[in-house]
Amino acid sequence: NESISDMFTRFTTIINSLKNLGKSYPNQELVRKILMCLPKSWTPKVTAIEEAKDLSILSLEQLLGSLMTHKTTMKNHEYVEVKKKKSIAFKASKEDSESDEDRDVALITSQF
């Protein structure tokens, strides 16, 4: 349930700590590590990124932007689905709606 930006911040902190200890990873491997750690619900997006983009030149910032955009789109779709599920029901009431002529005839008849 961690947000994308929180995950990215934590990931960057770990990577920077590893660099300080002398261990660095190529950008492509960092991108792959982020894609692998995403939940199963993100599998279609991960597949789309892997097929559509060249991971050897994809920067972490571009990946972050793509993932955040996808998350926003998913939230918007969830909001629309919830909104569609809500329905409005009107209470039906039966009213006799006689025309003016019918009322006039009834009045004359009752007076006659």
C-alpha positions in Angstrom: 0.0 0.0 0.0 3.0 2.3 -0.4 2.7 5.1 -2.8 4.9 5.2 -5.9 6.8 8.3 -4.7 7.4 6.8 -1.3 8.7 3.6 -2.9 10.9 5.6 -5.3 12.3 7.6 -2.4 13.1 4.5 -0.4 14.6 2.8 -3.4 16.8 5.9 -4.1 18.0 6.0 -0.5 19.0 2.3 -0.7 20.8 2.9 -4.0 22.6 5.9 -2.7 23.7 4.0 0.4 25.1 1.2 -1.8 27.0 3.7 -4.0 28.6 5.1 -0.8 29.7 1.5 0.0 31.2 1.2 -3.4 28.5 -0.9 -5.1 26.7 0.6 -8.1 24.3 -0.8 -10.6 23.7 0.2 -14.2 20.5 2.2 -14.9 18.9 -0.7 -16.8 19.3 -3.0 -13.8 17.7 -0.4 -11.5 14.7 0.0 -13.8 14.3 -3.8 -13.9 14.5 -4.0 -10.1 11.7 -1.4 -9.7 9.5 -3.2 -12.3 10.0 -6.5 -10.6 9.0 -5.2 -7.2 5.6 -3.9 -8.3 2.5 -5.8 -7.2 0.7 -8.3 -9.5 -2.0 -5.8 -10.3 0.7 -3.8 -12.2 1.7 -6.7 -14.4 -0.1 -5.2 -17.6 1.7 -1.9 -17.1 5.1 -3.6 -16.5 4.6 -5.6 -19.7 3.7 -2.5 -21.6 6.7 -0.6 -20.4 9.1 -3.5 -21.2 7.7 -3.9 -24.7 7.3 -0.2 -25.6 10.4 1.3 -24.1 14.1 0.6 -24.4 15.0 -0.2 -20.8 18.7 0.5 -21.4 18.0 4.2 -22.0 14.9 4.6 -19.8 15.8 6.9 -16.8 14.5 6.3 -13.3 12.7 9.7 -13.5 10.9 8.7 -16.7 9.9 5.4 -15.1 8.6 7.2 -12.0 6.6 9.6 -14.2 5.1 6.7 -16.1 4.2 4.8 -13.0 2.7 7.8 -11.3 0.6 8.6 -14.4 -0.7 5.0 -14.4 -1.5 5.2 -10.7 -3.5 8.4 -11.3 -5.3 6.8 -14.2 -6.2 3.8 -12.1 -7.6 6.0 -9.3 -9.7 7.9 -11.8 -11.1 4.7 -13.2 -11.9 3.4 -9.7 -13.7 6.7 -9.0 -15.7 6.5 -12.1 -16.7 2.9 -11.4 -17.8 3.8 -7.9 -19.7 6.7 -9.2 -21.5 4.5 -11.8 -22.5 2.0 -9.1 -24.3 4.6 -7.2 -27.8 5.0 -8.5 -30.7 7.2 -7.7 -34.1 5.7 -7.0 -37.3 7.7 -7.1 -40.2 6.9 -5.0 -43.2 6.2 -7.1 -46.6 7.5 -6.1 -49.8 7.1 -7.8 -51.9 10.2 -8.2 -55.1 10.4 -10.0 -54.5 13.0 -12.6 -57.9 13.9 -14.1 -58.1 16.5 -16.7 -59.9 19.8 -16.1 -62.8 18.6 -18.3 -63.2 15.5 -16.2 -63.3 17.5 -13.0 -65.8 20.0 -14.5 -68.1 17.1 -15.6 -67.8 15.5 -12.1 -68.7 18.8 -10.5 -71.7 19.5 -12.7 -72.9 15.9 -12.2 -72.6 16.1 -8.4 -74.5 19.5 -8.4 -77.2 18.2 -10.7 
